[in-house]
Amino acid sequence: MLQMLILGFAVSLIIALVFGPLVIRELKKFHARQSEREEGPQSHKYKAGTPTMGGILILFSLVVACLAFDPSDLRKGLALFLTLGYGVIGFLDDSIKAVKKRNLGLTAKQKLAGQFVIAAVFCCVLDMGLHFPTTLWIPFTSWTIDLGWFYYAFVFIMIVGASNAVNLTDGLDGLAAGSCAITSVAYVVIAIALGYVHFAIFPAVVTGACLGFLFYNQHPAKMFMGDTGSLALGGALAAMAILTKTELLLIIAGGLYVVEALSVIIQVVSFKTRGVRVFKMSPIHHHFELSGWSEVKVVTVFWSFSAIMAVLAIIVVLACK
């Protein structure tokens, strides 16, 4: 099984590395180029025109690798469905941006509607296909609580929240791709430790796809993943946590995404209620940029934080499960 994990990782990595130049070339032909926000950091203006929608490369790599190894596994197939479903929503959003040549795609309501539908189908398959237990493990303890039907409401919110949190994290070269690779590695270990050995190939494949994409997304980025990639990766991470029955552990393993999302919530609430901005700009990675940190330094520090949280998550599982 270890050999299959390594092969899955290697296949997705190699596919992303090999097809990267082709994807960049085709995205340029499609005129799928980044449009920087007027209110964004001035240091990002040079990124306007860089090909976006590169998440297509991530999706292609992980789909081929997943189908090449144990394609009949329902658990892995369900994770792939959630990832692709959210990737399609992101693709539609990015495509509209490319056609209209502006930094606005689907409306917030349209995006959420699509996310709700995919999450709802995922929950139905969990219940009817996998007869999934509705228990929730409390990290740092050996306790589990049975939420009954409320479990599916929780999972629903978790999926939508995770996908949007990763979407917010995708704001600097390599930040989302590198941190998602780190979190996925943690879930390879967690899946194996908890006995979900066959499912462990899914996070292994996601890791390879993210690292292959990162080769072209590291600073200065040759392409961006767009919503096609960020929404898909958020869905993938949510699937990893749900399908290994470590739902709440994602708060730890994906601590970076939690911090990024919270920084936006705090900023919006503070400004609307008090008229005061807590951060120079949100998400919080922009705050550090405007505080004088270079983009590379911000990404490196945030990767390090992500790695620490990933290791902590593994330790919690090994100690408490």
Secondary structure, DSSP 8 states (H G I E B T S, - for coil): -HHHHHHHHHHHHHHHHHHHHHHHHHHHHTT-B----TTS-GGGGGGTT-B--THHHHHHHHHHHHHHS-TT-HHHHHHHHHHHHHHHHHHHHHHHHHHHTSS--S-HHHHHHHHHHHHHHHHHHHHHTS----EEE-TTSS-EEE-TTHHHHHHHHHHHHHHHHHHHHTTSTTHHHHHHHHHHHHHHHHHHHTT-TTTTHHHHHHHHHHHHHHHHHSSS-S---HHHHHHHHHHHHHHHHHHTT-GGGHHHHTHHHHHHHHHHHHHHHHHHHHS--SSSSSSHHHHHHHTT--HHHHHHHHHHHHHHHHHHHHHHHHHH-
